[in-house]
């Protein structure tokens, strides 16, 4: 871990050094000015160690997309030098619409309690540094249900990222005891508020979907990294949706004119109500997820039927009122 940290620090120092000049910098000058390289003590061993280290660093920078250029500043230079063109390295101006900025804010709220909170916070800092204001409170502050708090999330995510085989015990609702599974994990995806692992089941020789809440114990990655590749046209959410087909339910709501535009996009109009409000019909296979969406509109949306949906929305609004009262 310490060696990796030193290498990362050296790469950062190298990038800063090459960004800070318009001229090509020779390998000898880089060796003398960038901390972390083998010092020049006049021995052949030190020279070879520097050359190997510098070649690895150049390859790694190019692999991660850093535009490292090779060339000579003038005709009098006797060897090639290196530089990073700032215009090619820096991000272009980032512009987001109001809806896009709100979506980023919602995504940040989504991950605040998850293992990926650090990455989300880093993305927010970068966007703000680029002058983009991200609205985290544009809608009612109902905490998204999605959370990576599943104990199996981190090892499954890491195994899918590293392309390593995964072994774990899995308990299906229709089985009396968990069974051992060996999987090539293609990815971890959230679908309707739950986390799923999608991959190739080695024992069954077929693609399978696993709900992380049904994983027993801690999954264990085995074998080397890069042991397999997921299908090129893989859509994780589509795979999960096909495996988790649910019975469709109808929900009737009343909406204030001009309000709840997002809800109207996937609703059927039933005409006006007696009080002038719009009556809409919604179809859903995840009623609790729809309850979250309806509750976010507050008093602009009222559920007529079914009663279970009405009660679910009331519960969410009651919880929200309690949170505000205790704040």
Rosetta silent file (secondary structure, phi, psi, omega in degrees, C-alpha in Angstrom):
SEQUENCE: XXXXXXXXXXXXXXXXXXXXXXXXXXXXXXXXXXXXXXXXXXXXXXXXXXXXXXXXXXXXXXXXXXXXXXXXXXXXXXXXXXXXXXXXXXXXXXXXXXXXXXXXXXXXXXXXXXXXXXXXXXXXXXXXXXXXXXXXXXXXXXXXXXXXXXXXXXXXXXXXXXXXXXXXXXXXXXXXXXXXXXXXXXXXXXXXXXXXXXXXXXXXXXXXXXXXXXXXXXXXXXXXXXXXXXXXXXXXXXXXXXXXXXXXXXXXXXXXXXXXXXXXXXXXXXXXXXXXXXXXXXXXXXXXXXXXXXXXXXXXXXXXXXXXXXXXXXXXXXXXXXXXXXX
SCORE:     score description
SCORE:     0.000 S_00000001
   1 L     0.000  -40.180  179.952    0.000    0.000    0.000 S_00000001
   2 H   -65.497  -40.132  178.607    2.837    2.381    0.821 S_00000001
   3 H   -62.595  -43.332  179.118    4.535    1.644   -2.513 S_00000001
   4 H   -62.894  -39.697  178.746    1.296    2.346   -4.391 S_00000001
   5 H   -64.311  -40.545  178.435    0.857    5.634   -2.530 S_00000001
   6 H   -65.365  -40.346  179.012    4.397    6.715   -3.425 S_00000001
   7 H   -63.993  -42.486  178.721    3.839    5.841   -7.081 S_00000001
   8 H   -62.791  -42.223  178.968    0.597    7.819   -7.161 S_00000001
   9 H   -63.542  -40.241  179.249    2.316   10.799   -5.541 S_00000001
  10 H   -65.275  -40.248  179.086    5.159   10.605   -8.075 S_00000001
  11 H   -64.430  -40.842  177.826    2.708   10.511  -10.983 S_00000001
  12 H   -63.054  -44.364  178.287    0.878   13.556   -9.650 S_00000001
  13 H   -61.618  -37.523  179.338    4.181   15.421   -9.267 S_00000001
  14 H   -65.971  -43.564  178.484    5.124   14.437  -12.812 S_00000001
  15 H   -61.348  -45.199  179.427    1.831   15.741  -14.221 S_00000001
  16 H   -60.824  -41.986 -178.428    2.228   19.048  -12.368 S_00000001
  17 H   -64.086  -40.306 -177.013    5.782   19.439  -13.613 S_00000001
  18 H   -81.924  -20.379  174.212    4.845   18.834  -17.245 S_00000001
  19 H   -77.631  -25.264 -173.569    1.746   21.029  -17.081 S_00000001
  20 L   -84.328    9.904 -178.638    3.761   23.944  -15.760 S_00000001
  21 L  -141.910  148.404  174.902    5.881   24.426  -18.887 S_00000001
  22 L   -92.275  -16.855 -179.184    5.328   25.051  -22.590 S_00000001
  23 L   -89.738  160.266  175.557    8.718   23.589  -23.495 S_00000001
  24 L   -77.046  133.699 -176.832    9.613   19.951  -23.732 S_00000001
  25 E  -103.822  129.165 -177.886   11.342   18.754  -20.541 S_00000001
  26 E   -71.717  158.364  178.317   14.158   16.228  -20.838 S_00000001
  27 H   -61.262  -36.081  179.838   14.179   12.982  -18.913 S_00000001
  28 H   -63.776  -41.172  179.562   17.312   14.152  -17.071 S_00000001
  29 H   -69.723  -37.753  176.699   15.583   17.317  -15.858 S_00000001
  30 H   -60.713  -42.664  179.941   12.498   15.345  -14.842 S_00000001
  31 H   -60.843  -36.194 -175.911   14.736   13.010  -12.846 S_00000001
  32 H   -82.483  -25.601 -172.339   16.313   15.958  -11.073 S_00000001
  33 H  -108.425  -23.552 -177.519   13.175   17.962  -10.321 S_00000001
  34 L   -94.465  119.204  179.745   10.332   15.462   -9.786 S_00000001
  35 L   -62.741  143.628  174.632   10.395   13.820   -6.337 S_00000001
  36 L   110.993  -13.531  179.716   10.277   10.029   -6.225 S_00000001
  37 L   -91.002  156.660  179.396   12.709    9.057   -8.952 S_00000001
  38 L   -60.679  122.158 -178.313   15.988    7.223   -8.442 S_00000001
  39 L   -66.339  154.494 -179.933   18.648    9.925   -7.828 S_00000001
  40 L   -85.009  101.384  178.447   21.588   10.251  -10.204 S_00000001
  41 L  -106.897   12.732  176.804   24.592    8.889   -8.308 S_00000001
  42 L    84.361    1.127 -177.766   26.614    8.176  -11.420 S_00000001
  43 L   -98.418  152.838  178.523   26.066    4.414  -11.363 S_00000001
  44 H   -67.159  -33.634  179.365   24.641    2.308  -14.153 S_00000001
  45 H   -61.335  -44.956  179.847   22.271    0.613  -11.706 S_00000001
  46 H   -64.678  -38.885  178.849   20.655    3.937  -10.765 S_00000001
  47 H   -63.151  -43.607 -179.943   20.306    4.916  -14.441 S_00000001
  48 H   -65.987  -39.613  179.178   18.590    1.650  -15.316 S_00000001
  49 H   -63.185  -41.673  178.561   16.263    1.920  -12.308 S_00000001
  50 H   -64.535  -44.884 -177.769   15.234    5.447  -13.355 S_00000001
  51 H   -60.485  -43.209  179.360   14.653    4.429  -16.969 S_00000001
  52 H   -64.015  -43.899 -178.925   12.415    1.498  -15.986 S_00000001
  53 H   -64.987  -42.890 -178.055   10.437    3.634  -13.545 S_00000001
  54 H   -67.565  -38.932  177.861   10.030    6.505  -16.003 S_00000001
  55 H   -63.501  -41.414  177.766    8.899    4.199  -18.817 S_00000001
  56 H   -63.497  -41.203 -178.391    6.255    2.661  -16.541 S_00000001
  57 H   -66.100  -41.365  178.042    5.054    6.111  -15.488 S_00000001
  58 H   -61.854  -44.318 -179.535    4.753    7.334  -19.081 S_00000001
  59 H   -63.580  -39.492 -178.185    2.793    4.249  -20.051 S_00000001
  60 H   -68.810  -41.156  178.440    0.466    4.603  -17.060 S_00000001
  61 H   -61.548  -44.138 -179.796   -0.228    8.290  -17.746 S_00000001
  62 H   -67.053  -34.192 -179.455   -1.097    7.554  -21.367 S_00000001
  63 H   -65.427  -34.955 -179.632   -3.246    4.597  -20.331 S_00000001
  64 L   -89.820    6.747  172.611   -5.404    6.792  -18.092 S_00000001
  65 L    96.791    7.352  177.629   -5.786    9.387  -20.834 S_00000001
  66 L   -74.706  124.644 -175.970   -3.187   12.016  -19.940 S_00000001
  67 L   -77.367   76.797 -179.232   -2.058   13.614  -23.259 S_00000001
  68 E   -80.960  119.374 -178.274    1.697   13.186  -22.796 S_00000001
  69 E  -101.653  147.736  175.747    3.555   14.641  -25.769 S_00000001
  70 E  -119.159  134.006 -179.680    7.078   13.811  -26.935 S_00000001
  71 E   178.342 -169.644 -179.373    9.177   16.268  -28.930 S_00000001
  72 L  -129.851  138.414 -177.587   11.986   18.839  -28.971 S_00000001
  73 L   -71.209  -38.591 -179.189   11.754   22.536  -28.210 S_00000001
  74 L  -142.536  171.258 -178.868   14.465   23.559  -30.683 S_00000001
  75 L   -72.558  -11.701 -179.173   16.759   22.084  -33.311 S_00000001
  76 L   -87.649   -9.548  177.732   19.616   22.316  -30.846 S_00000001
  77 L   -69.028  139.992 -177.246   18.123   19.769  -28.451 S_00000001
  78 L   -97.534  -11.083  179.332   19.963   16.455  -28.550 S_00000001
  79 L  -147.790  159.278  179.980   17.177   14.284  -27.115 S_00000001
  80 L   -66.897  151.556  173.478   13.427   14.187  -26.904 S_00000001
  81 E  -124.506 -173.784 -173.314   11.583   15.828  -24.064 S_00000001
  82 E  -137.833  148.852  174.645    8.091   15.644  -22.647 S_00000001
  83 E  -158.265  165.680  175.274    5.208   17.967  -21.888 S_00000001
  84 E  -122.043  118.271  179.203    1.440   17.958  -21.313 S_00000001
  85 L   -70.591  118.098 -175.833   -0.584   20.436  -23.355 S_00000001
  86 H   -59.742  -37.631 -178.446   -2.845   22.189  -20.881 S_00000001
  87 H   -64.374  -32.362  179.281   -5.568   22.772  -23.489 S_00000001
  88 H   -82.793  -23.402 -174.780   -5.765   19.032  -24.197 S_00000001
  89 H   -86.783  -40.124 -174.140   -5.574   18.024  -20.534 S_00000001
  90 L   -75.647  151.381  178.140   -8.111   20.321  -18.924 S_00000001
  91 L   -71.384  145.068  173.055  -11.842   19.657  -19.090 S_00000001
  92 L   -69.823  171.469  179.265  -13.930   21.874  -21.359 S_00000001
  93 L   -59.432  132.718 -179.309  -16.542   24.135  -19.830 S_00000001
  94 L   -99.028  124.903  177.231  -19.271   22.075  -18.164 S_00000001
  95 L  -126.107  132.304  178.001  -22.849   23.234  -18.662 S_00000001
  96 L  -125.810  142.835  171.925  -25.908   21.553  -17.198 S_00000001
  97 L   -72.045  168.308  178.718  -29.571   22.372  -17.603 S_00000001
  98 H   -58.801  -40.034  179.683  -31.626   22.950  -14.488 S_00000001
  99 H   -66.690  -39.830  179.258  -33.054   19.424  -14.734 S_00000001
 100 H   -66.373  -40.854  179.134  -29.587   17.895  -15.159 S_00000001
 101 H   -64.647  -38.185  177.571  -28.205   19.810  -12.188 S_00000001
 102 H   -65.496  -37.716  178.451  -31.146   18.648  -10.066 S_00000001
 103 H   -63.995  -38.498  177.111  -30.495   15.057  -11.159 S_00000001
 104 H   -65.324  -40.695  177.744  -26.877   15.356  -10.029 S_00000001
 105 H   -62.241  -40.636  177.761  -28.035   16.721   -6.704 S_00000001
 106 H   -64.764  -39.205  179.059  -30.421   13.799   -6.276 S_00000001
 107 H   -63.059  -38.581  178.327  -27.621   11.371   -7.138 S_00000001
 108 H   -63.410  -44.324  177.128  -25.453   12.919   -4.436 S_00000001
 109 H   -60.776  -35.943 -177.563  -28.238   12.483   -1.861 S_00000001
 110 H   -60.523  -36.526 -172.632  -28.635    8.913   -3.070 S_00000001
 111 H  -102.095    4.359 -172.800  -25.046    7.984   -2.209 S_00000001
 112 L   -61.627  -29.682 -178.361  -24.471    9.994    0.974 S_00000001
 113 L  -106.074   12.404 -175.422  -24.796    6.955    3.225 S_00000001
 114 L  -105.822  170.396  178.699  -23.204    4.447    0.855 S_00000001
 115 L   -63.467  -20.463 -178.700  -19.672    3.139    0.319 S_00000001
 116 L   -94.101   15.693 -179.050  -19.496    5.300   -2.816 S_00000001
 117 H   -60.118  -37.255 -179.214  -20.139    8.545   -0.927 S_00000001
 118 H   -61.516  -42.556  179.384  -16.523    9.624   -1.426 S_00000001
 119 H   -66.195  -40.410  179.423  -16.784    9.333   -5.193 S_00000001
 120 H   -64.789  -42.489  179.655  -20.070   11.254   -5.247 S_00000001
 121 H   -64.507  -38.767  178.014  -18.625   14.027   -3.082 S_00000001
 122 H   -62.358  -41.815  178.848  -15.561   14.220   -5.320 S_00000001
 123 H   -63.272  -39.598  179.206  -17.784   14.598   -8.393 S_00000001
 124 H   -63.491  -43.713  179.563  -19.710   17.387   -6.678 S_00000001
 125 H   -60.885  -42.968 -179.368  -16.502   19.256   -5.819 S_00000001
 126 H   -64.890  -40.560  178.924  -15.270   18.999   -9.424 S_00000001
 127 H   -64.710  -41.636  179.480  -18.564   20.292  -10.817 S_00000001
 128 H   -68.574  -34.996  176.620  -18.555   23.254   -8.438 S_00000001
 129 H   -64.224  -28.333  178.519  -14.933   23.974   -9.277 S_00000001
 130 L   -85.465    3.652  177.432  -16.022   24.164  -12.917 S_00000001
 131 L    89.770   11.444 -179.344  -18.650   26.747  -12.002 S_00000001
 132 L   -97.384  120.786  177.281  -21.672   24.423  -12.061 S_00000001
 133 L   -88.206  125.129 -178.652  -24.082   24.877   -9.181 S_00000001
 134 L  -105.820  122.261 -178.169  -25.746   21.597   -8.202 S_00000001
 135 L   -88.227  110.265  179.953  -29.089   21.873   -6.449 S_00000001
 136 L   -89.929   -6.437 -172.969  -29.319   19.187   -3.767 S_00000001
 137 L  -130.676   32.555 -176.712  -32.638   20.408   -2.341 S_00000001
 138 L   -70.418  -34.106  178.621  -34.762   21.151   -5.373 S_00000001
 139 L  -106.173  176.665  177.586  -37.449   18.658   -4.412 S_00000001
 140 L   -58.134  139.636 -173.012  -38.913   17.724   -1.044 S_00000001
 141 L   -77.054   58.888  172.204  -36.167   16.252    1.154 S_00000001
 142 L   -86.959  120.165 -177.343  -37.386   12.663    1.121 S_00000001
 143 L   -64.596  126.643  176.513  -34.290   10.503    1.417 S_00000001
 144 L   -56.664  143.333 -176.886  -34.032    8.124   -1.555 S_00000001
 145 L   -73.042  -24.918 -174.422  -34.554    4.544   -0.491 S_00000001
 146 L   -67.650  131.405 -177.747  -31.643    3.250   -2.522 S_00000001
 147 L  -153.701  142.889  179.350  -28.575    2.556   -0.370 S_00000001
 148 L   -91.550   31.434 -178.577  -25.466    0.462   -0.716 S_00000001
 149 L   -77.787   -0.773  176.567  -25.737   -0.622    2.913 S_00000001
 150 L   -61.140  130.567  179.861  -26.116   -4.276    1.918 S_00000001
 151 L   -57.068  -30.732 -177.374  -23.219   -6.206    3.523 S_00000001
 152 L   -82.678   -6.857 -173.259  -22.610   -8.029    0.233 S_00000001
 153 H   -61.452  -53.077 -171.976  -22.418   -4.835   -1.826 S_00000001
 154 H   -62.688  -48.347  178.574  -18.750   -3.979   -1.449 S_00000001
 155 H   -65.745  -33.590  178.227  -17.235   -7.425   -2.200 S_00000001
 156 H   -69.301  -43.076  178.678  -19.625   -7.954   -5.131 S_00000001
 157 H   -62.358  -44.372 -178.990  -18.897   -4.514   -6.553 S_00000001
 158 H   -64.360  -40.808 -179.531  -15.123   -5.022   -6.180 S_00000001
 159 H   -66.557  -39.605  177.940  -15.232   -8.455   -7.829 S_00000001
 160 H   -67.092  -40.133  178.988  -17.252   -7.132  -10.783 S_00000001
 161 H   -63.409  -42.232 -176.003  -14.900   -4.184  -11.159 S_00000001
 162 H   -88.298   -3.566 -178.539  -11.780   -6.385  -11.078 S_00000001
 163 L    59.052   49.001  177.241  -13.338   -9.178  -13.210 S_00000001
 164 L  -112.499  146.669  177.826  -12.691  -11.835  -10.553 S_00000001
 165 E   -65.935  152.404 -173.972  -14.811  -14.918   -9.919 S_00000001
 166 E  -130.966  137.261  177.327  -17.053  -14.754   -6.875 S_00000001
 167 E  -123.474  135.597 -179.625  -18.278  -17.439   -4.484 S_00000001
 168 E  -161.334  162.470  174.408  -21.113  -16.957   -1.980 S_00000001
 169 E   -93.936  136.666 -174.289  -24.056  -18.659   -0.277 S_00000001
 170 E  -132.991  128.523 -178.317  -27.458  -17.626   -1.615 S_00000001
 171 L  -109.031  113.949  174.387  -30.871  -18.259   -0.056 S_00000001
 172 L   -85.762  151.627 -178.976  -33.900  -18.231   -2.357 S_00000001
 173 L   -60.177  -27.917 -176.795  -37.382  -17.744   -0.814 S_00000001
 174 L   -96.121   10.708  179.947  -38.480  -21.178   -2.069 S_00000001
 175 L  -117.675  139.615 -175.612  -35.440  -23.060   -0.739 S_00000001
 176 L   -71.948  -23.545 -176.759  -35.049  -24.307    2.864 S_00000001
 177 L  -144.876  155.332  178.585  -31.304  -23.573    3.041 S_00000001
 178 L   -67.636  152.447  177.590  -28.771  -21.456    1.162 S_00000001
 179 E  -119.103  152.436 -179.230  -26.832  -22.971   -1.720 S_00000001
 180 E   -79.101  133.774  178.962  -23.284  -22.277   -2.832 S_00000001
 181 E  -123.659  140.060  173.071  -22.939  -20.202   -5.991 S_00000001
 182 E  -120.073  121.374 -167.842  -19.891  -19.591   -8.169 S_00000001
 183 E  -134.641  143.736  163.888  -20.329  -16.606  -10.446 S_00000001
 184 E   -92.717  102.244 -173.174  -18.459  -14.469  -12.929 S_00000001
 185 E   -74.438  122.633  179.014  -19.895  -11.112  -11.791 S_00000001
 186 E   -87.528  -29.925 -179.250  -20.747   -8.761  -14.652 S_00000001
 187 E   171.484  164.138  176.300  -21.930   -5.885  -12.507 S_00000001
 188 E  -115.130  132.317 -175.022  -23.989   -4.622   -9.584 S_00000001
 189 E  -139.470  147.179  174.898  -27.075   -2.562  -10.354 S_00000001
 190 E   -94.787  133.523  179.626  -29.896   -0.896   -8.450 S_00000001
 191 E  -142.661  115.824  179.918  -33.378   -1.640   -9.693 S_00000001
 192 L    52.531   45.901  172.021  -36.543   -0.349   -8.002 S_00000001
 193 L    83.379    4.295  178.197  -34.793    0.279   -4.702 S_00000001
 194 E  -127.511  154.880  178.797  -32.908   -3.021   -4.393 S_00000001
 195 E   -97.417  138.446 -179.357  -29.388   -4.084   -5.278 S_00000001
 196 E  -132.000  143.687  170.380  -28.754   -6.966   -7.665 S_00000001
 197 E  -102.353  128.573  177.565  -25.689   -8.822   -8.840 S_00000001
 198 E  -113.219  132.955 -179.929  -25.795   -9.892  -12.492 S_00000001
 199 E  -170.746 -174.823  179.922  -23.367  -12.494  -13.770 S_00000001
 200 E  -100.190  114.879  178.444  -22.667  -15.856  -15.320 S_00000001
 201 E   -75.154  115.822 -174.401  -23.412  -18.762  -12.968 S_00000001
 202 L   -69.245  -36.123 -178.704  -20.564  -21.204  -13.538 S_00000001
 203 L   -75.129  -29.735 -179.600  -22.364  -24.268  -12.166 S_00000001
 204 L   -98.959   -6.430  176.437  -25.533  -23.628  -14.157 S_00000001
 205 L    53.810   44.975 -178.747  -23.676  -22.354  -17.237 S_00000001
 206 E  -159.330  157.159  175.603  -26.148  -19.503  -17.721 S_00000001
 207 E   -64.976  143.789  179.195  -26.684  -15.852  -16.798 S_00000001
 208 E  -142.973  156.145  177.306  -28.283  -15.324  -13.403 S_00000001
 209 E  -118.750  134.124 -177.537  -29.520  -12.449  -11.234 S_00000001
 210 E  -127.195  124.805  175.023  -28.969  -12.398   -7.456 S_00000001
 211 E   -77.360  127.341 -173.355  -30.626  -10.042   -4.998 S_00000001
 212 H   -64.325  -27.832  179.310  -27.925   -8.895   -2.572 S_00000001
 213 H   -67.678  -14.631  179.368  -30.284   -9.023    0.414 S_00000001
 214 H   -98.475   -0.419  176.553  -30.475  -12.816   -0.090 S_00000001
 215 E   -75.950  130.610 -178.721  -26.715  -13.339   -0.006 S_00000001
 216 E  -101.373  126.109  179.253  -25.693  -15.126    3.203 S_00000001
 217 E    78.625 -163.766 -177.276  -22.356  -14.175    4.731 S_00000001
 218 E  -103.097  120.664  176.989  -19.558  -12.376    2.928 S_00000001
 219 E   -60.991  149.821 -176.956  -18.911  -13.190   -0.743 S_00000001
 220 E  -125.479  123.451  177.173  -15.344  -14.196   -1.522 S_00000001
 221 E   -80.009  140.258 -179.525  -13.487  -13.301   -4.709 S_00000001
 222 E  -132.642  157.370  175.531  -11.216  -15.988   -6.112 S_00000001
 223 L    78.277  179.058 -175.953   -8.696  -16.244   -8.917 S_00000001
 224 L   -78.069  161.429  173.439   -6.839  -13.531  -10.801 S_00000001
 225 L   -72.258  153.514  179.912   -8.191  -10.171  -11.933 S_00000001
 226 L    69.943   28.207 -175.368   -9.313   -9.872  -15.546 S_00000001
 227 L   -76.882  -13.580 -177.281  -10.361  -13.525  -15.688 S_00000001
 228 L  -157.934  171.604  176.007  -13.409  -12.838  -17.912 S_00000001
 229 L  -132.116  133.094  175.539  -15.244  -10.134  -19.846 S_00000001
 230 L   -66.772  162.057  176.847  -18.982   -9.346  -19.633 S_00000001
 231 L   -57.445  143.533 -175.162  -21.018   -9.371  -22.861 S_00000001
 232 L   -64.032  -34.346 -176.645  -20.345   -6.306  -24.986 S_00000001
 233 L   -99.404   26.418 -174.038  -24.033   -5.344  -25.279 S_00000001
 234 L   -68.593  131.769  171.576  -24.849   -5.954  -21.603 S_00000001
 235 L  -123.841  101.133 -172.985  -27.622   -3.844  -20.017 S_00000001
 236 H   -59.251  -45.020 -176.990  -27.723   -4.778  -16.337 S_00000001
 237 H   -62.827  -38.133  179.137  -31.047   -3.096  -15.589 S_00000001
 238 H   -65.392  -41.019  178.717  -32.745   -4.849  -18.497 S_00000001
 239 H   -61.047  -44.505 -179.716  -31.467   -8.235  -17.333 S_00000001
 240 H   -66.007  -42.479 -178.786  -32.807   -7.613  -13.829 S_00000001
 241 H   -59.562  -39.559  179.843  -36.143   -6.316  -15.117 S_00000001
 242 H   -66.831  -32.177 -177.581  -36.677   -9.473  -17.151 S_00000001
 243 H   -86.151  -15.138 -175.776  -35.978  -11.671  -14.142 S_00000001
 244 L  -118.182   46.394  179.450  -38.111   -9.660  -11.709 S_00000001
 245 L   -64.585  135.366 -177.548  -41.418   -9.379  -13.559 S_00000001
 246 L  -128.026  160.593  179.219  -44.180   -8.201  -11.228 S_00000001
 247 L   -71.298  132.547 -178.199  -47.943   -7.884  -11.411 S_00000001
 248 L   -77.373  141.061  178.014  -49.037   -4.487  -12.685 S_00000001
 249 E  -122.580  151.082  178.227  -51.241   -2.321  -10.456 S_00000001
 250 E  -105.444  135.642 -179.988  -53.419    0.673  -11.312 S_00000001
 251 E  -129.282  130.576  179.022  -53.315    3.850   -9.212 S_00000001
 252 E  -109.393  130.228 -179.521  -55.701    6.817   -9.608 S_00000001
 253 E  -131.712  160.265  171.676  -54.599   10.262   -8.406 S_00000001
 254 E  -113.518  133.730 -173.732  -55.870   13.836   -8.503 S_00000001
 255 E  -128.484  137.358  176.422  -53.337   16.498   -9.480 S_00000001
 256 L   -63.625  140.490  179.724  -53.484   20.280   -9.313 S_00000001
 257 L   -55.202  132.225  178.424  -53.514   21.871  -12.783 S_00000001
 258 L    82.782   -4.974 -177.731  -49.984   22.614  -13.983 S_00000001
 259 L  -102.660  167.278  174.428  -48.336   20.612  -11.185 S_00000001
 260 L    54.166   53.238 -178.299  -46.457   17.292  -11.088 S_00000001
 261 H   -61.424  -41.279 -179.490  -45.178   17.460  -14.650 S_00000001
 262 H   -62.030  -37.680  179.578  -42.885   14.475  -14.125 S_00000001
 263 H   -68.507  -36.536 -178.046  -45.752   12.327  -12.897 S_00000001
 264 H   -65.086  -26.750 -175.414  -47.914   13.271  -15.874 S_00000001
 265 L   -62.984  -28.479  178.898  -45.294   11.967  -18.320 S_00000001
 266 L  -119.870   34.435 -179.940  -46.097    8.344  -17.475 S_00000001
 267 E  -124.250  159.412  174.877  -49.782    8.740  -16.632 S_00000001
 268 E  -106.910  134.332 -179.381  -53.076    8.459  -18.544 S_00000001
 269 E   -77.110  134.602  175.579  -55.561   11.288  -18.258 S_00000001
 270 E  -108.900    9.347 -179.644  -59.024   10.425  -16.869 S_00000001
 271 E    91.064  177.347 -178.166  -60.352   13.958  -17.352 S_00000001
 272 E   -77.909  149.947  173.593  -61.077   16.676  -14.779 S_00000001
 273 L   -85.371  175.114 -177.778  -62.474   16.025  -11.322 S_00000001
 274 L   -63.816  -30.891 -178.123  -65.479   17.916   -9.901 S_00000001
 275 L   -88.630    7.861  177.464  -63.201   20.389   -8.099 S_00000001
 276 L    92.830   -8.326  178.324  -61.287   21.191  -11.287 S_00000001
 277 L   -77.238  160.426 -179.125  -58.236   19.061  -10.524 S_00000001
 278 E   -88.782  135.684  175.892  -56.903   16.572  -13.079 S_00000001
 279 E  -100.643  129.357 -177.545  -57.526   12.858  -12.585 S_00000001
 280 E  -126.921  149.749  174.267  -54.710   10.578  -13.747 S_00000001
 281 E  -115.746  131.781 -179.334  -54.224    6.839  -13.889 S_00000001
 282 E  -119.328  145.176  176.189  -50.777    5.330  -13.316 S_00000001
 283 E  -112.051  135.319 -177.859  -49.552    1.785  -13.892 S_00000001
 284 E  -149.188  148.230  170.867  -46.832    0.354  -11.667 S_00000001
 285 L  -107.835   -2.116  178.018  -45.177   -2.910  -10.729 S_00000001
 286 L  -131.995   81.830 -174.553  -43.459   -1.285   -7.712 S_00000001
 287 H   -60.124  -34.540 -178.886  -46.158    0.484   -5.683 S_00000001
 288 H   -68.779  -33.802  177.139  -43.819    1.590   -2.886 S_00000001
 289 H   -66.851  -39.858  176.594  -41.519    3.300   -5.416 S_00000001
 290 H   -65.801  -36.087  177.335  -44.517    5.119   -6.884 S_00000001
 291 H   -60.853  -40.281  176.142  -45.543    6.104   -3.344 S_00000001
 292 H   -59.761  -44.492 -178.004  -42.138    7.750   -2.894 S_00000001
 293 H   -65.397  -44.230 -178.770  -42.604    9.675   -6.139 S_00000001
 294 H   -64.327  -42.536 -178.659  -46.135   10.815   -5.283 S_00000001
 295 H   -62.290  -30.321 -179.419  -45.118   11.910   -1.792 S_00000001
 296 H   -63.929  -21.331  179.321  -42.372   14.098   -3.254 S_00000001
 297 L   -87.824   -2.695  175.930  -45.063   16.305   -4.821 S_00000001
 298 H    58.748 -133.643 -175.334  -46.625   17.037   -1.420 S_00000001
 299 H   -74.148   -3.544 -179.503  -50.112   18.605   -1.525 S_00000001
 300 H   -74.619  -16.928 -177.198  -50.105   18.832   -5.338 S_00000001
 301 E  -130.517  132.151  178.224  -51.064   15.149   -5.678 S_00000001
 302 E  -125.041  129.911 -179.609  -53.821   13.245   -3.863 S_00000001
 303 E   -84.257  128.651  175.026  -54.307    9.481   -4.167 S_00000001
 304 E   -91.659  -45.135 -176.114  -57.878    8.334   -4.810 S_00000001
 305 E  -159.735  153.467   -2.399  -57.278    4.593   -5.118 S_00000001
 306 L   -78.864  169.246 -177.396  -56.291    2.044   -4.096 S_00000001
 307 H   -62.443  -35.503 -179.361  -56.463    2.590   -0.354 S_00000001
 308 H   -61.468  -39.046  178.452  -53.118    0.835    0.223 S_00000001
 309 H   -68.149  -41.636  178.508  -51.362    3.390   -1.961 S_00000001
 310 H   -58.254  -45.694 -179.965  -53.116    6.255   -0.200 S_00000001
 311 H   -65.033  -38.093 -179.980  -51.947    4.922    3.175 S_00000001
 312 H   -63.748  -40.974  179.372  -48.389    4.445    1.896 S_00000001
 313 H   -68.360  -41.712  178.004  -48.178    8.076    0.747 S_00000001
 314 H   -59.882  -42.050  178.246  -49.640    9.339    4.026 S_00000001
 315 H   -59.877  -42.445 -179.285  -47.023    7.359    5.948 S_00000001
 316 H   -66.899  -42.286  179.000  -44.222    8.932    3.937 S_00000001
 317 H   -67.325  -36.383  177.145  -45.557   12.455    4.393 S_00000001
 318 H   -63.995  -42.668  178.374  -46.044   11.850    8.115 S_00000001
 319 H   -63.596  -40.169  178.923  -42.445   10.675    8.411 S_00000001
 320 H   -64.288  -42.388  178.298  -41.257   13.731    6.502 S_00000001
 321 H   -62.255  -39.296  178.943  -43.244   16.063    8.777 S_00000001
 322 H   -64.938  -39.359  178.652  -41.698   14.387   11.831 S_00000001
 323 H   -64.167  -40.984  179.494  -38.207   14.851   10.419 S_00000001
 324 H   -67.745  -37.871 -179.673  -38.823   18.520    9.819 S_00000001
 325 H   -66.119  -32.627 -178.828  -40.256   18.989   13.297 S_00000001
 326 H   -86.974   -8.465 -177.293  -37.176   17.441   14.916 S_00000001
 327 L   -74.704    0.000    0.000  -34.710   19.408   12.770 S_00000001
